[in-house]
Amino acid sequence: MKGAVEERAVELGLYIIENDATVRAAAKKYGVSKSTVHKDVAERLRYLNPALYKQVKAVLEHNKAQRHIRGGMATREKYLQKKQSAK
């Protein structure tokens, strides 16, 4: 089982980098929880593959900085759809 966890951490890291993915998107793709993804890429990956960890960290920091914008856009879309369906 230990080998599988380590492989998953590396796979998640590669997926996040290649797709500029969020933790939530990676969790959905691999069928694990957001907590599992975060633990894998923030803690395990740091020791398994430090170079990959740095790349993943940069993507996640970028996503974190953009989080408030994405949330606002999603809320706007939600209310626009409600308004259109009410007509």
N, C-alpha and C positions, 0 to 999 in steps of 0.2 A: 504493500500500500504506500509506503514511503516514496518509492520511485514514481508512482502515479501522481502523487501530490506535487513532486518536484517538476515532473513533465508538464503538469497542468499549469503551474506557475509560469513556466517559460512560454507555453502556448498562449496563455492569456496575455502575457507581455507582448509577444509578437503580434497578436491580433489587435491589441490596443494601438500599437505603433502603426501597423499597416493600414488600419482603417480610421485612425484618429478617433477611436471609439471612446465612449464614456464607460465608467464602471458599470452602469446600469445596462448598457448595450452589450457589453462583454458577458455579464451575468446571464442575460437573456439568451445569447447565442450558445453558451456552454451549459445552460441549465443548472446553474448554481446560484447561490445568493450573492447579493452585493457585498455582504460582509466577507464572504469567502474570496471573492475577487480581490477586494481591497487587501485582505490579509496576505494573499498569495503575491500580489505585485508590490505591496509596500513593505512587507517583512521578509518573506521567504526569498523573493527574487533578489533582494539586496545582497544576500550571501551566496546565492547560487550563480548569479551572473551580474556583477556590478555594472558592467557597461550597458547591458539591456535595461537594468533598473534605472539608470540615469535617463535613458531615452523615454521610458515609460513615465517617469516622474515629470519630465518636461511636458508630455502630452496631458497628463492629469492636471498639472498646474494651469495649463492653458484652458482646459475644460472648466476648471474651478473659477477662473477669472471670467469666463463667458457665461457662467451659470445664471446670473441674474438677468442677462439678456434673453437667454433661451426661455426662462420661466415667463418673462413678460410677453414674449412672442406667443407662447402656448396659450396663455390666458387670453390674449387678444383674439387668437383664432377661435377659441372656445366661445367667446361672446359674439363674434361675427357669425358663427354657425348658428347659434341660438336665435339671433336676430333674423337671419335669412329663413330659418325654418318656421318662424312665427308668422311670416308674410303669407 
